[in-house]
Amino acid sequence: MKKKIFLIVATFVAWTLTFMLQKPVFLLTYAGGLSDLLPVVAHGLPLDLSMAGYLTALPALLLLLSDLPIAAFRRTQAWRWALAGYFGLASLIVALSFVANVGLYGYWRFPLDSTVWFFLTTSPADALASVGWGEGLLGLVGTAMVTALISVVFHLLYRDAFRPCNERKRWPIVIEALLLAALFLPIRGGVTVSSMNTGKAYFSQRTVINHAAVNPLFSFMESMSHQEDFASQYRFMDDVRAHFLVYDFNKPTGNHNTTNVVNIDRNNLPDVYLIILESFSDTVMKARTPDMQGRMAEVTPQLNALKREGVYFSRFYANSFRTDRGLVSILQGYPAPSTVSLMKYPKKTAAIPSLAAHLAKWSYKLQYYYGGDADFTNMRSFLINQGFEDITSDVDFPVADRLSKWGVPDHLLFAHVKDRLTAYYKNAPTNYPYLRVIQTSSSHEPFDVPYHRLRDKTLNAFAYADSCVGNFVSWLRQSPRWKQSLVIIVPDHLGAWPKNADNFKPWRFHIPMIWTGGCVKEPCVIDTLASQQDLAATLLGQLGIDANDMTFSKDIFDAAIPHYAFFLMNDGIGLIDRGNTMIYDNKLGRTVVDEGAEKGKNLRRGQALLQVLFDDIAHRGTQKK
């Protein structure tokens, strides 16, 4: 019985080592050497452990059952055959994933995923047509050899697994059960809010190094479990009609005439601070509530002051309802669909232009600060694919500072940014401008914050975040580059207050956007309709940087193009222009909000825009034949 405890541990270790040994082969084949072997193995280890956990679960269960004091479970020959068959099949699957990944990467340049399964099941002949006899034979021989090697290892491990034994103690059974249950931890990736995903292996600016760290079998399984047929979704009309409608209501109506609200010196571009606020809304900024002394007080006095001092966008709307959706809209100028998280598809988001990539071409250095888990919803790979060189997350703070469910409280996050800036200014800063994205997290359920100004717990969390932002901007005013600083404050998605609000109401998506900083010309209110997807093109327009490749992002200050707010909820469409406010419920199949002088105007437009969006998603990251 003790032998079986050893076998469970040894099986897990053997699978882990098997996956680790694949990495030097990949590096030698595609990276030209082993100089990055150690970081590749280290960053790929969580995925390897997760996959090892999956593959160890069934043998652990069978070993446990064979030790139970039940006569039917004492048939040792049956267990031998069951495990032999399992390890034979598992060895073949692992070998196929390894050989296929190494063989196909040279063509596809991305880790093994469901594409190969799709090709083989839809047209095996076409899938194999481009494979030469030599390559095919090498693949078969390689698969056979790897399968045989793995099978031999487990045969040697398990050859004496069911040797007769008179020992009938119960404590080994308990340990076996605990080990089986413990496999949940590596499979899921721990007990944090983020589950295991391929993004956890991303760490390098070199794509091939990140791909070397990815476990190919895990990548395949993840892709199979998340695959979506985007091109078949939201088919409201003929594709030609949909594309014509979108073109028609987006075409310029005059000469491009952009208003400049920021003083720009092309030889000394400003530092951009993009502060992304968790769950804020226009409603929160207008709210007043009793403080601890019972007096009515503003929830966000700091943001309200910044709104008066800077450029305030009064008719600005969130694109969606979740952070992983909102970040796509803000950072990539792309309307994030509500029914699927594009961030979980690194291959697609990597094919979408981004604000950061455009700024990097103009010598901007990129930094991202977040107090939470940067691996949540594949965020790390999402950021790395845009070119972010310096990502700060919860693991960069002392354990004692990770005080909340979502990681580091906002005041400690901003303190870290200030410490970095202080060191930067002290050590003779370069002439390169910076894009520094600061993503807050404390104004999120359960709203536990180290701050007590308002009686309402939820609004107090927003007041805390407001105080952190205000404190940071006040500190920044004293910095040597304040005159060359542009601070953009925008929420990540629709607001989280009031509770239980109807998502199919336009006001739910109404959020603030504020531009402040030493390079802002003068205070003003911009009442142009826009949504988060328009931030990227608008900022690039103010900096004099072309953004024509950002298909869905509009420059808010360009008077020649039509302006509207577009947003998506699960599962509906919202489109607002000056003539019509429309929300359509896709599940109900009908319009639930239709207001304004031109009722009915935006229904087909909104449907066409969503259909074209999914067409675009379907083609992003696909291979050209």
Beta strands, then each sheet from edge to edge (+ up, - down):
strand 1: 271-277
strand 2: 288-290
strand 3: 296-298
strand 4: 311-313
strand 5: 316-317
strand 6: 365-370
strand 7: 390-392
strand 8: 434-439
strand 9: 485-491
strand 10: 513-516
strand 11: 524-526
strand 12: 530-531
strand 13: 565-569
strand 14: 572-576
strand 15: 581-585
strand 16: 590-595
sheet 1: 7+ 6+ 8+ 1+ 9+ 10- 4+ 11+
sheet 2: 2+ 3-
sheet 3: 5+ 12+
sheet 4: 13+ 14- 15+ 16-
end
